[in-house]
Amino acid sequence: MAAIANGLAAYNPGTIIPITSSFFMFYLYAAPAVRMGALQKIPVIHVATHDSIGAGEDGPTHQPVELAALYRAMPNMHYIRPADSEEVAGAWESAVNYKQGPSMISVSRHALPQSGLTSREGVKKGAYVVREEKGAAVTLISVGAELHFALKVADKLDTQGTKARVVSFPSHALFRQQTKEYQREVLRRHENIPSVVIEPYVSFGWERYADAGLNMMSFGHSLPTKYIYDYFGFNVEGMTEKVGDFVGSWQKGNVPRGEFTDLLEAVH
C-alpha cells in the first residue's frame, strides 16, 4: 500500500497526492515503504487510525504505544496527531501543503469531546497554548485523543489552588520549525514553569520538551475503552494527584532541572 502510493507520487510529481489509510499499528509493517518515501521526499499522506490504547478490545497488538516515537524521529516526515475535528482540519491543510516528504495524520477510533479551544492554525505551528493562566505553576502538554484529559486535570488542579496552563502539541516536526522565541512562548520553561506531558505512549522523545510525563511504561491491554485508561492510571483524579505532587517537589527544589521524571509506574 505505502510502496504503491510512493510510486504513484513519484511517477508524475505534483499531479496527485496519494493517500493511504490503516490502523496506526499496521504502519509498523508499512514502515520500510514509508521510510523510503521520506528518504526520497515523496509527498504522500498516510491516515493512521485506532492510534491509542483506547482501541481497547483490540488488545495490545493494536495499541501502538511505541510507534509515534519512530515517526516523530523520521527525517522529512510530518507526523501529526490532532485532538478533535478542528485540529484534524489543520492537519489536513498542513499535510496537503507539505511537499518535502510524507505526512501522517494519526487519529483515534473512539469518540472525543470537542473542546472549542483548539485551532487549525495552531496545528500548523506544531504546538500552541489552548489555555493560558496568569501565575501558572505548571504547563500540561497533551496530544490527540488525550487532550481532554489535560483540560480536566487543569480544572481539578485549579480547585486545589494550582494554576495550570494547557498546551496542545500535535506535531514535533512542525514545532521544531518554529523560532526559539515562539517555542519559549508556548512552553515557558525558561520562566521556571515545569511542563508535564500526558500521552499514553512511551515517553521517549518528550524529554526535549517536558520535565515529567504521564506515559505508558508497558504494552497495552485488552479492555473496553472506558476501563483501559483507568487501568493504566489515566484517570483525572489520579493524574491530578501525580501532577500536584510533582509541582510541589519542583517548587521545593527536590527535582533536578533537566531531569525527566516518569510519574506513572509500570502496570503488568
C-alpha positions in Angstrom: 0.0 0.0 0.0 2.6 2.6 1.0 5.0 1.4 -1.7 2.3 1.8 -4.3 1.5 5.2 -3.1 5.2 6.2 -3.3 5.2 5.0 -6.9 2.1 7.0 -7.8 3.5 10.2 -6.3 6.9 9.7 -7.9 5.6 8.8 -11.4 4.5 12.4 -12.1 5.3 14.7 -9.2 2.8 17.3 -8.4 -0.1 15.6 -10.3 -1.7 13.8 -7.4 -1.2 13.3 -3.7 -1.8 9.6 -2.9 -3.5 8.8 0.4 -3.2 5.5 2.3 -5.1 4.5 5.5 -4.9 1.8 8.0 -4.7 1.2 11.8 -1.7 3.1 13.1 -0.2 -0.2 14.4 -0.1 -1.5 10.8 2.2 1.3 9.8 4.8 -0.7 11.6 4.6 -3.2 8.8 4.5 -0.4 6.2 7.4 1.4 7.9 10.1 0.4 5.3 8.0 1.9 2.4 7.0 4.9 4.4 10.7 5.5 5.2 11.6 5.2 1.6 9.0 7.9 0.8 10.6 10.1 3.5 14.1 9.3 2.2 13.1 10.3 -1.4 11.0 13.3 -0.2 7.8 12.0 -1.8 4.6 13.7 -0.8 2.1 11.1 0.3 -0.5 11.4 3.1 -0.9 8.4 5.4 -4.0 8.4 7.6 -3.5 6.3 10.7 -6.5 5.3 12.8 -7.0 3.5 16.1 -3.9 5.3 17.4 -4.3 4.9 21.2 -4.8 2.4 24.0 -8.5 3.5 23.6 -8.6 0.8 20.9 -9.4 -1.3 24.0 -10.9 -4.6 23.0 -8.4 -5.0 20.1 -5.7 -5.7 22.7 -2.1 -4.7 23.0 -1.2 -5.9 19.5 -3.3 -3.0 18.1 -2.2 -0.3 20.6 0.8 1.5 19.2 2.4 2.8 22.4 5.9 2.9 20.8 5.2 3.8 17.2 4.8 7.5 17.4 8.4 7.7 18.6 9.6 6.2 15.3 7.6 8.6 13.1 8.4 11.7 15.2 12.1 10.8 14.7 11.9 10.1 11.0 13.5 12.8 8.8 11.3 14.6 6.3 8.2 13.0 7.9 5.4 15.2 9.3 3.7 13.1 12.0 0.6 15.0 13.2 -1.7 13.8 16.0 -4.8 16.0 16.1 -7.1 16.2 19.1 -10.5 16.9 17.5 -12.2 17.9 14.3 -10.8 21.4 14.3 -7.2 20.1 14.6 -7.9 17.4 12.0 -8.8 20.2 9.6 -5.5 21.9 10.4 -3.6 18.6 10.0 -5.1 18.0 6.5 -4.2 21.6 5.4 -0.6 21.1 6.7 -0.3 17.7 5.0 -1.6 18.8 1.6 0.8 21.8 1.6 3.8 19.8 2.6 5.9 18.9 -0.4 9.2 17.7 1.1 8.1 14.3 2.1 5.2 12.3 3.5 2.8 13.3 6.2 1.0 11.0 8.7 -2.3 12.1 10.3 -2.9 10.0 13.4 -6.4 9.8 14.8 -8.3 7.7 17.4 -11.1 5.3 16.9 -13.3 6.3 19.8 -15.5 9.5 20.0 -13.8 12.5 21.5 -15.1 15.7 23.1 -14.9 18.9 21.0 -13.4 21.5 23.4 -14.0 24.6 21.4 -10.5 25.7 22.4 -8.5 24.1 19.6 -7.2 25.9 16.5 -6.4 24.6 13.0 -3.9 27.5 12.7 -2.2 26.3 15.9 -1.7 22.9 14.4 0.4 24.4 11.6 2.9 25.6 14.3 3.1 22.1 15.9 2.1 23.2 19.4 0.2 26.1 20.8 -1.5 27.3 24.0 -5.1 26.3 24.4 -5.5 27.6 27.9 -3.3 30.3 29.4 -3.2 31.1 33.1 -1.7 34.1 34.9 0.6 32.8 37.7 0.6 29.3 36.4 2.6 26.7 38.3 2.7 24.1 35.6 2.2 23.5 31.9 0.2 20.5 30.9 1.1 19.2 27.4 -1.2 16.8 25.7 -1.8 15.4 22.3 -4.6 13.9 20.2 -7.2 11.7 21.9 -5.9 12.6 25.4 -6.0 16.5 25.2 -9.4 16.5 27.0 -7.6 14.7 29.9 -5.2 17.7 30.3 -8.1 20.2 30.3 -9.9 18.2 33.0 -6.7 17.8 35.1 -6.2 21.6 34.8 -9.7 22.2 36.1 -9.1 19.9 39.0 -5.8 21.4 39.9 -7.4 24.9 39.9 -9.9 23.8 42.6 -6.8 22.8 44.7 -5.2 26.2 44.2 -2.7 25.2 41.5 -2.9 27.2 38.2 -2.2 25.1 35.1 -1.7 26.2 31.5 -2.6 23.7 28.8 -0.7 23.2 25.5 -1.8 21.1 22.6 1.2 19.5 20.9 0.1 17.7 17.7 3.4 17.7 15.8 7.0 17.7 17.0 8.2 18.2 13.4 6.2 21.4 12.8 7.1 22.7 16.3 10.8 22.3 15.5 10.3 24.6 12.5 9.2 27.5 14.7 11.5 30.2 16.1 13.1 29.7 19.6 11.1 32.7 20.7 7.8 31.0 19.7 8.8 27.7 21.4 9.7 29.5 24.6 6.4 31.5 24.5 4.4 28.2 24.2 6.3 26.2 26.8 7.5 28.9 29.2 10.1 26.6 30.7 12.6 29.4 30.8 10.3 31.0 33.4 10.8 28.1 35.7 7.4 26.7 34.9 7.7 22.9 34.6 6.0 21.0 31.8 4.2 17.7 32.3 3.1 15.7 29.2 0.0 13.5 29.3 0.1 10.9 26.5 -0.4 7.1 26.7 2.6 6.4 24.6 6.1 5.7 25.7 7.8 8.9 27.0 10.8 8.6 24.6 11.3 11.9 22.8 9.4 14.1 25.3 12.5 14.8 27.4 13.2 17.6 24.9 10.0 19.5 25.8 8.8 18.3 29.2 10.1 17.8 32.7 7.8 15.0 33.6 5.3 12.7 32.0 2.2 10.6 32.5 3.1 8.0 29.9 2.9 4.3 29.2 5.5 2.1 30.8 4.4 -1.1 29.2 2.4 -2.5 26.3 -1.4 -2.1 26.4 -4.1 -4.5 27.5 -7.4 -5.9 26.2 -10.1 -3.9 27.9 -13.0 -1.8 26.9 -12.1 1.8 26.2 -13.8 3.2 29.4 -11.8 0.8 31.6 -8.3 0.7 29.9 -7.4 4.3 30.7 -8.2 3.8 34.3 -6.3 0.5 34.4 -3.1 2.3 33.3 -3.6 5.3 35.6 -5.0 7.8 33.1 -7.9 9.0 35.2 -8.4 12.6 36.2 -8.2 12.1 40.0 -5.0 10.0 39.9 -3.3 12.2 37.3 -4.2 15.4 39.2 -2.6 13.9 42.4 0.5 12.9 40.5 0.9 16.3 38.8 0.2 18.1 42.1 2.8 16.1 44.0 5.4 16.8 41.2 4.7 20.5 41.2 5.2 20.6 45.0 8.5 18.8 44.7 9.6 21.1 41.9 8.8 24.2 43.9 10.8 22.9 46.8 13.8 22.3 44.6 13.7 18.5 45.1 13.5 17.8 41.3 16.9 18.4 39.5 16.4 20.7 36.5 16.9 19.0 33.2 15.9 15.6 34.6 12.8 13.9 33.2 10.5 12.3 35.8 8.1 9.4 34.9 5.0 9.9 37.1 3.3 6.6 36.4 4.6 3.2 37.3 4.5 0.2 35.0 1.3 -1.9 35.1 1.5 -5.6 34.2 
